[in-house]
Amino acid sequence: MTTTYPRDLIGYGANPPDPRWPNDARLAVQFVINFEEGGERSILHGDRTSEAFLTEEPTRELPNIRNLNVESQYEYGSRAGFWRLHRAFTERNIPVTVFGIAQALDRHPDAVAAMHEANWEIASHGLRWINYAEMSEDAERDHITQAIELHEKATGSRPTGWYTGRMSPQTRRLITEAGGFRYDSDSFADDLPYWEKIGDEPRLVIPYTLDNNDGRYLNGFGFQSESFSTYLTHAFDLLRAEGAAAPKMMSIGLHTRIVGKPGRAADLMRFLDTVAASDDIWLTRRIDIAEHWHQHHPSTYQ
């Protein structure tokens, strides 16, 4: 064991900070809708292989061949699933953060307009929905620059939040170098935001989720004997109970092509009704959590 081990396995330990959520909320609940359609791997986009991740049935990467089956599954998300989720959240007045792939946002201005009308935060999900761990540092830096520029063109403003998803060991440093971000979410390490020091700069990390995530419907993740809404309710109830002494954050990750399907959307709506009726939680966007943390729990790094 050495003191230079690059991972933090301790975190807040047994004594997490009191986040002091607004109105003494027991829990901050935050929904993310991933908008990726049109930015996934595709021969049309110059990739070597077609997309094979988070699809309805197991498939493989096809080299130098378009996979029309997968393309149309992704198209469902932007054509139909997005609008079903938009209705579900706006009818209940539940705030949302969008993780928007820049190329996907640029290809669907009507969806972007609807996000703005609903006052959803549009955070950057990178330029493309591809694996950046396989990319050189210079190429990833170029993609980050392009993502920021295209995001601003598509949405009218520069993103202040970031989530790559399929990140590299350099991603957080490159995001810090790019500047202008109030947080990134390339972590699954905690139930509360936390600070990291990247070079001489503090970086606020607002962890994301892969368990409270509809991706578990696909590619063998599974829900076994319980539904998505049941699983979410179990997590919600436990975190609210813990919140009497130690409030936390609950992230829920959604995809337009997955939970945007009718049967899954109907199940999700049961959970949306539960949280919408709760008066001891803070329903919010990730940028609002970031601003709260910057104000009440500023970095102690010198």
C-alpha positions in Angstrom: 0.0 0.0 0.0 1.2 3.5 -0.8 0.0 7.0 -0.3 -0.1 7.6 -4.1 -2.9 5.2 -4.8 -5.1 7.1 -7.2 -8.5 6.0 -5.9 -10.5 7.3 -2.9 -12.1 4.3 -1.1 -13.0 6.3 2.0 -15.1 9.2 0.9 -17.2 10.7 3.7 -17.0 7.5 5.7 -19.4 7.2 8.7 -20.0 10.9 9.0 -21.3 12.4 5.7 -22.0 16.1 5.8 -25.4 17.5 6.2 -26.2 18.8 2.7 -28.7 21.4 4.1 -31.1 20.9 1.2 -33.7 23.7 0.8 -36.6 23.6 3.1 -34.9 20.9 5.2 -35.7 18.3 2.6 -34.9 14.7 3.6 -33.8 13.8 0.0 -32.8 15.6 -3.2 -34.4 13.7 -6.1 -33.0 14.3 -9.6 -34.1 12.8 -12.9 -31.8 12.6 -15.9 -33.1 12.0 -19.5 -30.3 10.9 -21.8 -30.8 12.3 -25.3 -28.3 10.3 -27.5 -30.2 9.4 -30.7 -28.2 10.6 -33.7 -24.9 10.6 -31.9 -24.4 6.8 -31.4 -21.9 4.7 -33.2 -22.8 4.4 -36.9 -21.2 3.8 -40.2 -23.0 6.9 -41.2 -21.1 8.9 -38.6 -17.7 7.6 -39.8 -17.3 4.9 -37.2 -15.7 1.5 -37.9 -18.6 -0.4 -36.4 -22.3 0.0 -35.8 -23.8 0.5 -32.4 -24.5 -2.5 -30.2 -25.0 -1.1 -26.7 -28.3 -0.7 -24.8 -30.5 -2.3 -27.5 -33.6 -4.4 -27.1 -32.0 -7.7 -28.1 -28.4 -8.8 -27.9 -26.5 -7.8 -31.0 -22.9 -7.4 -32.0 -20.9 -4.6 -33.5 -21.1 -5.0 -37.3 -17.8 -3.8 -38.9 -18.3 -1.4 -41.8 -22.1 -2.3 -42.0 -25.1 -0.2 -41.0 -27.3 -2.0 -38.4 -30.7 -0.8 -39.5 -32.3 -2.7 -36.6 -30.4 -0.8 -34.0 -30.7 2.5 -35.9 -34.5 2.3 -35.8 -34.5 1.4 -32.1 -32.5 4.6 -31.5 -34.8 6.6 -33.8 -37.8 5.5 -31.7 -36.3 7.5 -28.8 -36.2 10.8 -30.6 -39.3 10.3 -32.7 -41.7 9.0 -30.0 -40.1 8.2 -26.6 -38.9 11.7 -26.0 -42.3 13.2 -26.4 -43.9 10.6 -24.1 -41.4 11.4 -21.4 -41.8 15.1 -22.0 -45.5 14.9 -21.4 -45.1 12.7 -18.3 -42.7 15.1 -16.6 -44.3 18.4 -17.6 -47.8 17.3 -16.6 -46.4 16.6 -13.1 -44.2 19.7 -13.1 -41.1 17.6 -12.3 -37.8 19.2 -13.2 -35.3 17.3 -15.4 -31.7 17.5 -16.4 -31.0 16.3 -20.0 -27.7 14.7 -20.7 -27.6 15.8 -24.4 -25.2 14.4 -26.9 -24.2 17.4 -29.0 -24.8 15.8 -32.4 -28.1 14.5 -31.2 -29.3 17.9 -30.0 -28.2 19.5 -33.2 -30.2 17.1 -35.2 -33.5 17.7 -33.3 -34.2 21.4 -32.8 -37.9 20.7 -31.9 -36.9 18.6 -28.9 -34.4 21.2 -27.8 -37.1 23.9 -28.0 -39.4 21.6 -25.8 -36.6 21.2 -23.3 -36.2 25.0 -23.1 -40.0 25.5 -22.7 -40.0 23.1 -19.8 -37.0 24.8 -18.2 -35.0 21.6 -18.2 -31.3 21.9 -17.7 -29.4 20.7 -20.9 -26.0 19.4 -19.7 -23.4 18.1 -22.2 -23.2 14.3 -22.8 -20.2 14.9 -25.1 -20.0 15.1 -28.8 -20.8 11.5 -29.6 -22.2 8.5 -27.7 -19.0 6.4 -28.1 -16.3 4.9 -25.9 -13.7 7.6 -25.1 -11.5 5.2 -23.2 -10.4 3.9 -26.7 -9.5 7.4 -28.0 -6.2 9.3 -27.8 -6.0 12.2 -25.4 -5.7 14.7 -28.3 -8.7 13.3 -30.1 -10.8 13.4 -26.9 -9.7 17.0 -26.2 -10.8 17.9 -29.8 -14.2 16.2 -29.2 -14.7 18.1 -26.0 -14.0 21.4 -27.8 -16.4 20.4 -30.6 -19.1 19.3 -28.1 -19.0 22.6 -26.3 -19.2 24.6 -29.6 -22.0 22.4 -31.1 -24.0 22.4 -27.8 -23.9 26.2 -27.7 -25.0 26.3 -31.4 -27.8 23.8 -30.8 -29.1 25.2 -27.5 -28.1 28.8 -27.5 -25.9 28.6 -24.4 -22.7 26.9 -23.2 -23.2 23.8 -21.1 -22.4 24.1 -17.4 -22.7 20.4 -16.6 -20.9 17.4 -18.1 -21.3 13.6 -18.3 -19.3 11.5 -20.8 -20.6 8.1 -19.7 -18.0 6.0 -21.5 -15.2 8.2 -20.2 -11.4 7.8 -20.3 -8.9 8.3 -17.4 -8.2 11.8 -18.9 -11.8 13.0 -19.2 -12.1 14.8 -15.9 -8.7 16.6 -16.4 -9.7 17.6 -19.9 -13.1 18.9 -18.8 -11.3 20.9 -16.1 -8.9 22.3 -18.6 -11.8 23.3 -20.9 -13.2 25.4 -18.0 -16.7 26.8 -17.5 -18.3 23.7 -15.9 -19.9 23.9 -12.5 -19.9 20.1 -12.2 -19.4 16.8 -13.9 -21.2 13.5 -13.3 -18.7 10.9 -14.5 -18.8 9.0 -11.2 -21.1 6.4 -9.4 -19.1 6.6 -6.2 -21.5 8.3 -3.6 -25.0 9.4 -2.6 -23.7 13.0 -2.2 -21.7 15.4 -4.3 -18.0 15.7 -3.5 -14.9 17.6 -4.5 -11.9 16.3 -6.3 -8.6 18.2 -7.0 -7.6 18.1 -10.6 -4.1 19.7 -10.9 -4.6 23.0 -9.0 -8.3 23.2 -9.7 -11.2 21.9 -7.5 -13.8 19.9 -9.4 -17.3 19.3 -8.1 -18.5 15.8 -8.9 -22.3 15.0 -8.7 -22.4 11.2 -8.9 -24.8 9.5 -11.4 -26.4 6.1 -11.2 -26.4 2.8 -13.0 -28.8 1.0 -10.6 -31.6 3.5 -10.6 -31.3 3.4 -14.4 -33.6 2.1 -17.1 -30.5 0.6 -18.8 -31.1 -2.4 -16.6 -34.0 -3.4 -18.8 -31.5 -4.2 -21.6 -28.4 -6.3 -22.3 -28.8 -8.6 -19.4 -28.9 -6.1 -16.5 -32.5 -7.2 -15.7 -34.9 -6.5 -12.9 -35.6 -10.2 -12.1 -38.9 -10.4 -10.1 -39.6 -6.7 -9.5 -40.4 -3.8 -11.8 -38.4 -0.6 -12.3 -40.8 1.5 -10.3 -40.8 -1.0 -7.4 -37.0 -0.9 -7.3 -37.0 2.9 -7.5 -39.6 3.0 -4.7 -37.4 0.8 -2.5 -34.5 3.1 -2.9 -36.6 6.2 -2.4 -38.2 4.9 0.8 -34.8 3.9 2.3 -33.1 7.2 1.4 -36.0 9.2 2.8 -35.8 7.2 6.0 -32.1 7.8 6.2 -32.8 11.5 5.5 -34.2 12.0 9.0 -30.6 12.0 10.2 -28.4 12.2 7.1 -30.1 13.5 3.9 -28.7 12.2 0.6 -29.3 12.5 -3.1 -31.1 10.1 -5.4 -30.4 10.1 -9.1 -32.6 8.4 -11.7 -31.3 7.8 -15.2 -33.6 7.4 -18.1 -33.3 7.0 -21.9 -35.9 8.1 -24.4 -35.6 4.8 -26.4 -35.9 2.6 -23.3 -38.3 3.9 -20.7 -40.0 5.9 -23.5 -41.7 2.7 -24.6 -45.4 2.5 -23.5 -45.2 -0.4 -21.1 -42.1 0.9 -19.4 -43.4 4.5 -19.4 -46.6 3.4 -17.6 -44.5 1.7 -14.9 -42.2 4.8 -14.5 -45.3 7.0 -14.1 -46.2 5.1 -10.9 -42.9 6.3 -9.4 -43.4 9.8 -10.8 -46.7 10.0 -9.0 -45.1 8.9 -5.8 -42.4 11.5 -5.8 -44.7 14.3 -7.1 -46.9 13.7 -4.0 -44.1 13.8 -1.5 -43.7 17.0 0.4 -40.4 16.3 2.3 -38.1 16.0 -0.8 -36.4 18.5 -3.1 -37.2 17.7 -6.8 -34.5 19.5 -8.7 -32.0 19.7 -11.5 -28.4 18.8 -11.3 -27.2 22.4 -11.9 -29.3 23.5 -8.9 -27.6 20.8 -6.8 -24.3 22.1 -8.0 -25.0 25.7 -7.2 -26.3 24.7 -3.7 -23.1 22.7 -3.1 -20.9 25.5 -4.3 -22.6 27.9 -1.9 -23.0 25.7 1.2 -20.1 23.2 0.8 -17.3 25.0 -1.1 -14.1 23.2 -1.8 -11.5 23.2 0.9 -8.7 22.6 -1.5 -6.1 25.3 -1.4 
